[in-house]
Amino acid sequence: MNGETTINGVNCLFDNIVTIPDTLDGGTVVAIGNNAFKIQANMTGVIFPNTIRSIGSNAFRLCTSLTNVNLSNTQVTVIKE
């Protein structure tokens, strides 16, 4: 696969800090899909690559321990509700 890709579903049950890769299966990761990390109660932080441009709706819904999110090095222009 070449081109661009979206992270659509992740189970990080045992990971406190999740690092999103800049490529996946040969494609550049440019988006976090809807509900991608929903209900990941153990996740405390997310490290985004500079390739991310958008975050889907409810991408981090009910991530009750999430306290560390830094988008300053990304290209994010869209965060859906």
C-alpha positions as CSV (number, residue, x, y, z in Angstrom):
1,M,0.0,0.0,0.0
2,N,1.3,3.5,-0.9
3,G,-0.1,6.9,-0.3
4,E,-2.0,8.0,2.8
5,T,-3.6,6.1,5.6
6,T,-5.8,6.5,8.7
7,I,-5.5,4.8,12.1
8,N,-9.0,3.4,12.5
9,G,-8.8,1.0,15.5
10,V,-6.3,0.6,18.2
11,N,-6.4,-1.5,21.3
12,C,-3.8,-0.1,23.7
13,L,-5.2,-1.9,26.8
14,F,-1.7,-2.3,28.3
15,D,0.0,0.8,26.9
16,N,0.0,4.0,29.0
17,I,1.7,6.2,26.3
18,V,0.8,5.4,22.7
19,T,3.1,6.4,19.9
20,I,1.3,6.8,16.6
21,P,3.6,5.7,13.7
22,D,4.2,8.1,10.8
23,T,3.8,5.2,8.3
24,L,1.7,2.0,8.4
25,D,1.7,-0.7,5.8
26,G,3.6,1.6,3.4
27,G,1.3,4.5,3.7
28,T,1.8,7.8,5.5
29,V,-0.4,8.1,8.5
30,V,-2.3,11.4,8.1
31,A,-5.4,10.9,10.2
32,I,-6.9,9.3,13.3
33,G,-10.2,7.9,12.5
34,N,-13.6,8.1,14.3
35,N,-13.5,6.1,17.6
36,A,-10.0,4.9,17.0
37,F,-8.9,5.0,20.6
38,K,-12.4,5.0,22.2
39,I,-12.6,3.6,25.8
40,Q,-8.8,3.1,26.3
41,A,-9.0,3.9,30.0
42,N,-5.3,3.1,30.7
43,M,-3.9,5.4,28.0
44,T,-2.3,8.5,29.7
45,G,-0.6,10.1,26.7
46,V,-0.4,10.1,22.9
47,I,2.7,11.0,20.8
48,F,1.7,12.1,17.3
49,P,3.9,12.1,14.2
50,N,4.2,15.4,12.3
51,T,2.2,13.7,9.4
52,I,-1.2,13.9,11.2
53,R,-3.6,16.3,9.7
54,S,-7.0,15.4,11.1
55,I,-8.6,13.7,14.1
56,G,-12.0,12.0,13.8
57,S,-15.0,12.3,16.0
58,N,-14.8,10.6,19.4
59,A,-11.3,9.4,18.6
60,F,-10.4,9.7,22.3
61,R,-13.8,9.4,23.9
62,L,-13.9,7.9,27.4
63,C,-10.1,7.8,27.6
64,T,-10.5,8.9,31.2
65,S,-6.7,8.8,32.1
66,L,-5.6,10.8,29.1
67,T,-3.7,13.8,30.3
68,N,-0.8,14.3,27.9
69,V,-1.6,15.3,24.3
70,N,0.6,17.6,22.3
71,L,-0.3,18.6,18.8
72,S,2.2,21.4,18.3
73,N,4.5,19.3,15.9
74,T,1.6,18.1,13.8
75,Q,-0.2,19.5,10.7
76,V,-3.7,19.1,12.4
77,T,-6.2,21.4,10.9
78,V,-9.4,19.4,11.6
79,I,-10.6,17.9,14.9
80,K,-14.1,16.6,14.6
81,E,-16.5,16.5,17.5
